[in-house]
């Protein structure tokens, strides 16, 4: 699903990524951990095509990302990638269903079919009674589930998450951790997650440890 080679990224004189190599297989949950400033979020944004690398190669779902124009990249991102962030970024004036539909509307999909899929996703995520609720009427965990449904709307090949449970209490975080694995098991969904949660990282199929702009360890989960 992902093959990145010798990825470099600088901001001015700050060399953030210093030759990162990374591979992710379909159906894997891969967590990226490390101290603040190690380059985790920068790498996630490059893998998610939200930022451009200065040097290196990146293949996602058999597509050479460096050959795509800005418009082609936007289309590729909308079709193939989903995103969940620490802060859900839901639009406050829209209902849960309307928020989930946004990626489909951007892709100019049929409105009726989009709303049907949005409801199916919200139902699957345990939010059947929240279809018409707006974000300020939802708990933090419910808002994040709406954000996950939105990320899944266009059936992405990959889902990227940046500190997805960083703003939630322990019990709600545990519920979302389990949800990621349910999505992997039920939908063969692939995840790349930046997290400070050692619990989530240790549950993942692989834990990549970043330090000073490079991956220094690739730890596979031990199945007891």
Buried (B, 14 or more C-beta within 10 A) or exposed (E): BBBBEEBBBBEEEEBBBBBBBBBBEEBBBBBBBBEEBBBBBBBBBBBBBBBEBEEBBBBBBEBEBEEBEEEEBEBBBBBBBBBBBBEBEBEEEBBBBBBBBBBBEBEEBEEEEBBEBBBEBBBBBEBEEBBEBBBEEBEBBBBBBBBBBBBBBBEBBBBBBBBBBBBBEEEBBBBBBEBBBEBBEEEEBBBBBBBBBEEBBEBBBBBBBBBEBBBEEEBEBEEE
